[in-house]
């Protein structure tokens, strides 16, 4: 019969639990699954971003007293960004493990690990959902807290640049939407400068999407073509039009939609280092000054040996390094 002392096993060390939570099944999120964000670890809690005009880049950390990044003659600014600390807590009481008996080839230790892994899986799902929400915020230029109200980071204000906007004229039946698409792509290319992209994708709110798929110029383009099936199928499926892949984005938290119902967010794809997810190390003694990874976890014994308290955490910074390349599309 397992008891609480089993948590003193090496299987429940910081390194073992951290490995376990990083191995948990991935919670699908549309933005995350597209691979837009490049993930990398940092050894500090603050990430320095170099700003040269509208171009931004990560600045590598260096040791004190050593030479740093060589900067050219043009005037550049270093902008610090703090990573966000996202802790998740859970408790496993002694009663939950005292009745566990070994059966078949499963040991008592393995059975207790199943209990721990179930808690880690739940914490991982909540952290994954938070990463998706903050990545959507990076596309919006405004990263919000879990309540959907408190602003954690206003990217445009921090970089001192203006958001680019374009009305698509979807309320007018005579609008040539394809021409509007070209205008949006031109704005995006101007923001990217000499950097090329592999394509562009627009994440649409509900009302914007419905207006788009029902617009006369869009339907006329697909009429009597082999692509007409794109408009006959599920009204929420993505389709390509005007050089842009359009798709309905349905994320929502705290009653606040990731993308406002009457707007869309146009983002370039295939641009190196355009979207980054930097992960700082956890606030544990074992992880000080180490390279950060996406998830951490550890446990400690409760007073009087009545169970264990567990924590899972992530310390991300989700950012767009060229925010003017994100175009706000309006009806």
C-alpha positions as CSV (number, residue, x, y, z in Angstrom):
1,X,0.0,0.0,0.0
2,X,1.4,3.4,-1.0
3,X,1.9,6.1,1.6
4,X,3.0,9.7,1.5
5,X,6.6,8.8,1.9
6,X,6.7,7.6,-1.6
7,X,6.9,11.2,-2.8
8,X,10.5,11.3,-1.5
9,X,11.5,9.1,-4.4
10,X,13.7,10.6,-7.1
11,X,10.8,10.1,-9.5
12,X,9.2,13.3,-8.0
13,X,12.2,15.6,-8.2
14,X,12.0,19.0,-9.9
15,X,13.8,17.6,-13.0
16,X,11.6,14.5,-13.2
17,X,8.3,16.4,-12.8
18,X,9.5,19.1,-15.2
19,X,10.2,16.5,-17.8
20,X,6.9,14.9,-17.1
21,X,4.8,18.1,-17.7
22,X,6.8,18.9,-20.9
23,X,5.9,15.4,-22.1
24,X,2.1,15.9,-21.5
25,X,-0.2,15.8,-24.5
26,X,-0.4,19.1,-26.4
27,X,-3.7,21.0,-26.1
28,X,-4.6,22.1,-29.7
29,X,-4.7,25.9,-30.3
30,X,-5.0,27.3,-33.8
31,X,-2.3,29.9,-33.5
32,X,0.1,27.6,-31.7
33,X,-0.6,24.7,-34.2
34,X,0.3,26.9,-37.2
35,X,3.8,27.3,-35.9
36,X,3.9,31.1,-36.3
37,X,5.8,31.6,-33.0
38,X,9.4,30.5,-32.7
39,X,10.1,29.2,-29.2
40,X,13.4,29.7,-27.4
41,X,14.7,29.7,-23.9
42,X,16.4,32.6,-22.1
43,X,18.4,32.7,-18.9
44,X,17.0,35.9,-17.5
45,X,13.5,37.2,-16.4
46,X,13.8,40.2,-18.8
47,X,14.2,40.0,-22.5
48,X,15.9,42.8,-24.3
49,X,14.6,43.8,-27.7
50,X,16.7,45.9,-30.1
51,X,14.7,48.4,-32.0
52,X,16.1,49.9,-35.2
53,X,13.3,51.9,-36.9
54,X,10.4,49.5,-37.2
55,X,12.7,46.4,-37.1
56,X,13.0,44.6,-33.8
57,X,15.3,41.7,-32.7
58,X,16.2,39.8,-29.6
59,X,19.5,40.8,-27.9
60,X,21.4,37.9,-26.4
61,X,22.3,38.0,-22.7
62,X,26.0,38.3,-21.8
63,X,28.2,37.9,-18.8
64,X,29.0,41.0,-16.7
65,X,32.3,42.6,-17.8
66,X,32.3,41.0,-21.2
67,X,31.8,42.6,-24.6
68,X,28.2,42.8,-25.7
69,X,26.3,43.0,-29.0
70,X,28.0,45.2,-31.6
71,X,25.6,47.9,-32.7
72,X,26.0,49.8,-35.9
73,X,26.2,53.6,-36.3
74,X,22.5,54.2,-36.6
75,X,20.7,55.0,-33.4
76,X,19.0,52.0,-31.9
77,X,17.0,51.5,-28.7
78,X,17.0,48.6,-26.3
79,X,13.6,47.9,-24.9
80,X,13.3,45.5,-21.9
81,X,10.3,43.2,-21.7
82,X,9.4,41.2,-18.6
83,X,8.3,37.6,-19.0
84,X,5.0,36.7,-17.5
85,X,4.9,34.4,-14.5
86,X,2.1,31.8,-14.8
87,X,1.9,29.5,-11.8
88,X,-0.7,26.7,-11.3
89,X,-1.1,25.0,-7.9
90,X,-2.6,21.6,-7.0
91,X,-2.8,19.4,-3.9
92,X,-2.6,15.6,-3.5
93,X,-3.9,14.5,-0.1
94,X,-2.6,11.4,1.7
95,X,-6.1,9.9,1.4
96,X,-5.7,9.9,-2.4
97,X,-2.7,7.6,-2.3
98,X,-3.2,5.5,0.8
99,X,-5.6,3.2,-0.9
100,X,-3.5,2.5,-3.9
101,X,-2.3,-1.1,-4.2
102,X,-0.1,-2.5,-6.7
103,X,-1.8,-4.6,-9.3
104,X,-0.6,-6.6,-12.3
105,X,2.9,-5.4,-13.2
106,X,2.3,-1.8,-12.0
107,X,4.2,-0.9,-8.9
108,X,3.0,1.4,-6.2
109,X,5.4,4.1,-7.4
110,X,3.9,3.9,-10.9
111,X,0.4,4.1,-9.6
112,X,1.2,7.2,-7.6
113,X,2.9,8.7,-10.7
114,X,-0.4,8.2,-12.5
115,X,-2.1,10.4,-9.9
116,X,0.6,13.1,-10.2
117,X,0.5,12.9,-14.0
118,X,-3.3,13.5,-14.0
119,X,-2.8,16.7,-12.1
120,X,0.1,17.8,-14.3
121,X,-2.0,17.1,-17.4
122,X,-4.8,19.4,-16.1
123,X,-2.3,22.1,-15.3
124,X,-0.6,21.7,-18.7
125,X,-4.0,22.2,-20.5
126,X,-4.6,25.4,-18.6
127,X,-1.2,26.7,-19.3
128,X,-1.5,25.8,-23.0
129,X,-4.8,27.7,-23.2
130,X,-3.1,30.7,-21.6
131,X,-0.2,30.5,-24.2
132,X,-2.8,30.5,-27.0
133,X,-4.6,33.5,-25.5
134,X,-1.4,35.5,-25.1
135,X,-0.2,34.6,-28.7
136,X,-3.6,35.8,-29.9
137,X,-2.9,39.0,-27.9
138,X,0.5,39.4,-29.7
139,X,-1.4,39.3,-33.0
140,X,-3.7,42.0,-31.6
141,X,-0.9,44.0,-30.2
142,X,-2.5,43.9,-26.8
143,X,-1.7,41.0,-24.4
144,X,-4.3,40.7,-21.6
145,X,-4.5,38.9,-18.3
146,X,-6.7,35.9,-17.8
147,X,-9.7,38.1,-17.0
148,X,-9.6,39.5,-20.5
149,X,-9.5,43.0,-19.1
150,X,-6.2,43.9,-17.4
151,X,-3.5,44.8,-19.9
152,X,-0.2,43.0,-19.4
153,X,1.5,44.5,-22.5
154,X,0.6,47.0,-25.1
155,X,3.1,46.2,-27.9
156,X,2.4,49.3,-30.0
157,X,2.9,51.6,-27.1
158,X,6.1,50.0,-26.0
159,X,7.6,50.1,-29.5
160,X,6.3,53.6,-30.2
161,X,4.7,52.7,-33.5
162,X,1.2,53.1,-34.9
163,X,-1.1,50.2,-35.8
164,X,-2.0,49.9,-39.4
165,X,-5.7,49.7,-40.2
166,X,-7.7,49.2,-43.4
167,X,-11.5,49.1,-44.0
168,X,-12.4,46.3,-46.3
169,X,-15.7,47.9,-47.3
170,X,-17.7,44.7,-46.7
171,X,-20.9,46.6,-46.0
172,X,-21.0,47.9,-49.6
173,X,-22.2,45.4,-52.2
174,X,-20.1,47.1,-55.0
175,X,-16.8,46.8,-53.2
176,X,-14.1,44.9,-55.1
177,X,-12.8,42.9,-52.1
178,X,-9.9,41.5,-54.2
179,X,-8.6,45.1,-54.7
180,X,-8.9,45.7,-50.9
181,X,-6.9,42.5,-50.3
182,X,-4.1,43.9,-52.6
183,X,-4.1,47.1,-50.5
184,X,-3.7,45.2,-47.3
185,X,-0.9,43.1,-48.7
186,X,0.9,46.3,-49.9
187,X,0.6,47.7,-46.4
188,X,2.1,44.6,-45.0
189,X,5.0,44.4,-47.5
190,X,5.8,48.1,-46.7
191,X,6.1,47.2,-43.0
192,X,8.3,44.2,-43.7
193,X,10.6,46.1,-45.9
194,X,13.1,43.9,-47.7
195,X,12.0,40.8,-45.7
196,X,9.8,38.5,-47.7
197,X,7.0,36.2,-46.5
198,X,5.7,32.9,-47.7
199,X,2.1,34.1,-47.5
200,X,-0.5,36.0,-45.4
201,X,-3.3,34.7,-43.2
202,X,-6.2,36.6,-41.8
203,X,-7.9,35.6,-38.5
204,X,-11.5,36.7,-38.7
205,X,-14.1,37.5,-36.1
206,X,-17.6,36.1,-36.4
207,X,-19.4,39.1,-38.0
208,X,-16.4,39.9,-40.3
209,X,-16.3,36.3,-41.5
210,X,-20.0,36.1,-42.3
211,X,-19.8,39.4,-44.2
212,X,-16.8,38.2,-46.1
213,X,-18.1,34.8,-47.3
214,X,-21.5,36.3,-48.2
215,X,-20.1,39.3,-50.2
216,X,-21.0,39.4,-53.8
217,X,-17.5,39.9,-55.2
218,X,-16.2,36.9,-53.2
219,X,-19.1,34.6,-54.3
220,X,-18.8,35.7,-57.9
221,X,-15.1,34.8,-57.9
222,X,-15.8,31.3,-56.9
223,X,-18.9,30.8,-59.0
224,X,-18.5,28.1,-61.7
225,X,-14.9,27.2,-60.6
226,X,-13.5,24.1,-59.0
227,X,-13.0,26.2,-55.8
228,X,-16.7,26.8,-55.4
229,X,-16.7,23.9,-53.0
230,X,-14.8,26.1,-50.5
231,X,-18.0,28.2,-50.2
232,X,-20.4,25.3,-50.3
233,X,-18.9,23.5,-47.4
234,X,-18.7,24.4,-43.7
235,X,-19.2,28.1,-43.5
236,X,-16.4,28.2,-40.9
237,X,-13.7,26.6,-43.0
238,X,-10.7,28.6,-44.3
239,X,-10.3,29.5,-48.0
240,X,-7.8,31.5,-50.1
241,X,-8.9,34.8,-51.7
242,X,-7.0,37.8,-53.0
243,X,-3.6,36.3,-52.0
244,X,-4.8,35.8,-48.4
245,X,-5.8,32.7,-46.5
246,X,-9.0,33.7,-44.6
247,X,-10.2,31.7,-41.6
248,X,-12.7,32.1,-38.8
249,X,-11.0,32.3,-35.3
250,X,-13.2,31.3,-32.4
251,X,-11.1,31.8,-29.3
252,X,-12.7,33.6,-26.4
253,X,-12.0,34.1,-22.7
254,X,-13.9,35.9,-20.0
255,X,-16.5,36.8,-22.6
256,X,-13.9,38.7,-24.7
257,X,-13.2,37.3,-28.1
258,X,-9.5,36.9,-29.1
259,X,-10.4,38.7,-32.4
260,X,-13.3,41.2,-32.2
261,X,-16.4,40.0,-34.0
262,X,-16.4,42.8,-36.6
263,X,-12.6,42.8,-37.3
264,X,-9.8,40.5,-38.7
265,X,-6.1,40.4,-38.0
266,X,-3.8,40.0,-41.1
267,X,-0.5,38.4,-40.3
268,X,2.4,37.4,-42.6
269,X,3.7,33.8,-42.5
270,X,7.1,32.4,-43.1
271,X,9.0,35.4,-41.7
272,X,12.0,34.4,-39.5
273,X,11.9,35.7,-36.0
274,X,8.7,37.7,-36.6
275,X,6.8,36.0,-33.8
276,X,8.8,34.8,-30.7
277,X,7.9,32.9,-27.6
278,X,10.8,33.4,-25.1
279,X,10.7,31.3,-21.9
280,X,12.5,32.3,-18.7
281,X,13.6,29.8,-16.1
282,X,11.4,29.0,-13.1
283,X,11.8,30.7,-9.7
284,X,13.4,27.6,-8.1
285,X,16.9,27.3,-6.7
286,X,17.6,24.4,-9.1
287,X,16.8,26.5,-12.2
288,X,18.5,29.8,-11.4
289,X,20.5,31.0,-14.4
290,X,19.6,28.0,-16.5
291,X,18.1,28.2,-20.0
292,X,14.3,28.5,-19.7
293,X,12.0,25.8,-21.0
294,X,8.2,26.1,-21.6
295,X,7.0,24.3,-18.5
296,X,8.2,23.5,-15.0
297,X,6.8,21.5,-12.0
298,X,7.7,20.5,-8.5
299,X,6.1,19.2,-5.3
300,X,6.7,19.6,-1.6
301,X,5.2,17.9,1.5
302,X,2.3,19.6,3.3
303,X,2.6,20.3,7.1
304,X,2.2,17.2,9.3
305,X,2.7,14.9,6.2
306,X,-1.0,15.2,5.1
307,X,-0.1,15.3,1.5
308,X,1.9,17.2,-1.1
309,X,1.4,20.6,-2.7
310,X,2.3,20.8,-6.3
311,X,3.0,23.6,-8.7
312,X,3.3,23.8,-12.5
313,X,4.5,27.0,-14.1
314,X,5.5,28.7,-17.3
315,X,7.3,32.1,-17.7
316,X,6.7,33.2,-21.3
317,X,7.0,36.3,-23.4
318,X,5.0,36.1,-26.6
319,X,5.8,39.0,-28.9
320,X,5.6,40.2,-32.5
321,X,8.9,41.8,-33.4
322,X,7.5,43.9,-36.3
323,X,4.1,44.9,-35.1
324,X,3.3,47.2,-38.0
325,X,3.2,44.1,-40.2
326,X,0.0,43.1,-38.4
327,X,-2.9,44.8,-40.2
328,X,-6.2,45.4,-38.4
329,X,-8.9,44.8,-41.0
330,X,-12.3,46.4,-40.3
331,X,-15.7,46.0,-42.0
